[in-house]
Amino acid sequence: MDSNKPLMDLDDWEDDLLKRYPEPHQKQKEDYRNYVDSPRDALVREFYRINHQFQSYDFVVAKQEEFLGLNKRKMSVWDALDYLNTLVDDSDPDIELDQLQHLLQTAEAIRRDGHPDWFVLTGLIHDLGKVLCLYGEPQWAVVGDTYPVGCQFSSKIVYSEFFDQNPDFSDERYKTKLGVYTENCGLDQVKMSWGHDEYLYHVMKDYLPKPALYMIRYHSFYAQHREDAYAHLMNKEDRENFEWVKKFNPYDLYSKVPVPPDAKALRPYYEDLIAKYLPNQLLF
């Protein structure tokens, strides 16, 4: 097995989320793609074993230094979306849609519910940070649940038993509840495990409203927005904006339906929406 690519495709991580957090009152857990007793279940477990072993404080600092200068390339949003369609062999048995269609479904579900247009745009672009794969980044440093580093790993993090192989697990600086942080310091002061969320936040931080940036930055932080495991690090601003993260999460998880959106018909609307908030070329 390639340790950089333990998953058959990146969607395996998102499908595992549906197992852990089935849609309430609508679809039961067994209605979604289920990996129990399947090879994919073992792949997701292996993915998190590697992720939890290597996502240390020093690793995150190194990745921030490598990527947050945003000097890798310039791309339009549509260039990035086109790239995502080449990234994943879409083998999801529930639906057969490419990545653009997945994102359009999320955005269109948000639009149908009458949310502000910046919320709709966030639905369209929230996974663009996966272009990290363009630079040869391993899957476990692109997708997966995110969590703070520099402090004790919560037992609420998926497959938390694998953290005993992480160098921070036994490091005196990082093994306490607060670690290198102070109580209610605010998440902006906290280093999160490295992946597409944090990367895209830095690409977009000068352009979008704060609630949108919280959705982008923390949409994979399930240990907090679903499990409330890190409230002791959050400040008032975090608590207020996590209400938006919680609003976004059902669209991210449950908007997949087997009817593909008409990307060609929708493109003019989304081109105008992108132009309203974002420059023609973004620094990645």
N, C-alpha and C positions, 0 to 999 in steps of 0.2 A: 504493500500500500504506500502511495506517495504521501508523506507526512504533511506536505504543503497543500494537498488536495484530498483530505479524508472523506469528503462528501462527494456523491455522484454528481450533484449540482448544487448551487447555492440555495435553491428553493427548499432543499431538505431541511435546512434550519428553520425556515418559516413554517413548513408543514409540521415540524415538531412543536412549534408554538401553539398550533391549533389543537394538538393533543393536550397540551398543558392548560390551555385557556380556551375551552370550547365556547362557542357563541351561546350566551344565556337565552333561554326561553325559545330558541328557534331550532338550531341544529344540535343534535346530541353529538357527543364526542365520537361515537362510532360512525357518524355520517361523514366525517371528514376522513381524509386519507390517514390510515392507521398503520403505524410501523411495528406494532407489537408482533413479536416472533418473525420479523422480517429482517433481511440484511440491512435495510436502511436504518433501523433502530440502532444497530450496532455501529453504523457509520456515524450517526449523530453523537453517540456516546464517545466514540473515538475522537471526533471533532472537538468535543468539549474537554476531553482528557488533554489534548495537545494545547488547546486554548488556555486552559487553567494552569498548565505547566509553564507556559512561556510569557503570558501577559503579566509581567512584573512592572514595578515602578520604573526601574531603569530602562526596560524595553519601551515603555510608553514615552519616556523622555526622549529616547533615541528616535522614535518614529515621529514625534512632534518636530524635532530638529530636522529630520529628513524631508518632511512633507509640508509643514505649515508655512514655509516660505512661498508656497504656491507658485513655484517656478518650473513646473514640469512641462506644462503646455497650456495653450489657449484653446478653448472650445466653446461653441455655442451650446445652449441647452439641448437643441435637437441633435447636434453631433454626439453629445454624451448619451442621449437616449438611443441613438442608432448603435452606439457601441454596446450598450447594455444588451441589445438584442443579439449580439454576437457572443456574449459572455456565457450564456447558460444554454445548455441543451435542455429545452423545456420538456421534461418527461413526466410532468405532473399528471397522474391518471384522472384527477378530478376534472381538470379543464385543460384545453390545449391552446393556450394563449402565449404570445411572446411577452417579453418584459414591458415593452411600451404599452401593450394592451392591459397588462396588470395595473400599471400606473394610471392609465386612462380610466380604468374601472374605479380605482380609488378616488381619483379626482372627480369623476362624474357622480359618484355616490355622494360626495361632499357637496357638489353643486346642486344636486337634486334636493338636498335638505336645506338649501337656502343660506348657507354659510357665506361669510365674506370672501371676496375673490382671492385675497391673499391666502386664505385657508385652502381654497381649491388649488391654487398654484403649489402650495406645500404638498398636497396629495400627489401632484404630478411629479415633483422633483425629489421627494424625500429619500429615494434610494440612489440618487445619482453618485453618491460617494463610493459606490461599488466600482467606479472607474479606477479605483486603486488597483484592481486586477490588471489594468493596462501596464502597470509598472512591475508586474511579477510578484505582487504581494500574495502570501499564502492565504487560503480561505479563512483560517482562524484569526487573521489580522484584518479581515474585511467585514465579515458578518458574525452573527452570534449575539447572544445577550451581552449587554455591557454592564459594567460595575466599577465602583471606585477601586483604585489601587493606592497604596500608601497607608492603608489601614486594614483592620481585620476583615477578612472575607466573610460575608454573611452566609449562614446556613441556608438562607432563602434563595441563594443563587443556584441555578440549575446545575446538577452534578457537582455540588460543592465539595464532595469527598475527594475530588481530584486536586484540590488546592494544596494538598500536603506535599506535592512535588514542585510547587512554586517556590523559588528562592526567598520570596517575601514572607512565606508562611511562618518561618522560624526566625525571621529577622526582628530583633527587639524594637527597632524603629517603627515597624509596620504591623505588629501583631496585636496591638490593643484596639479597642473599639474606635478611638479617634485617630490613632496613628500619628501622622505628621500634621493633622488638622486640629482645629479648635471647634468646640460645639457650636452648631448653627453658623458656621463660617460662610456658608453659601456654596452652592455647587460650582459656581464659576471659579472658585479657589481649589476645587477638587479635580485631580487627574482621573479620568475615566479610562478603562481599557480601550485600546486602540482599535478603530474600525471606521466603517463608512459614515457613521453618525457624526463623530467629532470632526472628521475631515470635511464633510460637506458643510457643517456649521461654519467653519472658518472660510470656506469659499463664499458663503451667502451672508455672512454677518453684517456686512455694510449695506444690505439692500432690503431686507425683509423686516416686518414688525417683530417685536420681541416674542409674542406667543408662537409665531411661526418658527422662530429660531429655536425655541424650547422643544417644539415638536420634532424638528430635525435632529437636534443634539441628543435628545433623551428618549426617542421613541423605542429604542431597544433596551432601555433601562428597566426591565421588568421587575427586578428586585425592589425597585421603589414604586413605580406607578401601579404595580399589581400587588406587591407584597409589603410595601411600607417599611422596608428594612433599614433605610438610611435617613429617616426623618431627622435624626440628630445632627446631620450635616447641612440640612436645608435651612434657609432663612425665609423671611416673609415673601420676598419676591419669588423665590422658588415655589413656595406653596401656592401662591396665586397662579403662577404660570403652569404648574403641573395640572391644574384643572383643564387647561387646553390640551396638554399631552394626553390626558385621560379621554378627552373628547375625540382626539385623533385616533387613538388606538383601535377602536372597533372598525373604523374605516380601513385601517392598515391590515387588520386580521381577517375581516369578514366580508369584504366587498367582492370577493371572487364569485362570479357567476359564469355559467357556460356560454352566455351570449356575448360574442366579441363586440367591443365598441367599434364604431366606424372611424378609424383613425384618420382617414383622408377627409371625411366630412368635418371632423372635430378640429383638425389642425389649424384652420384660420382663427378660430376662437382662442385656442391656446397660444398661437403665435402672438396675438394681440395682448393676451394676458401676460405672457413672458416679457414682452416689450414694455409693458406698463411698469414693471418692477425691476427688471434685470437688464444689464448691458448686453449688447449683441455678442460679445465675446467675454467669457469668464476665465479667470486665472485658476488653473488647477495645479 
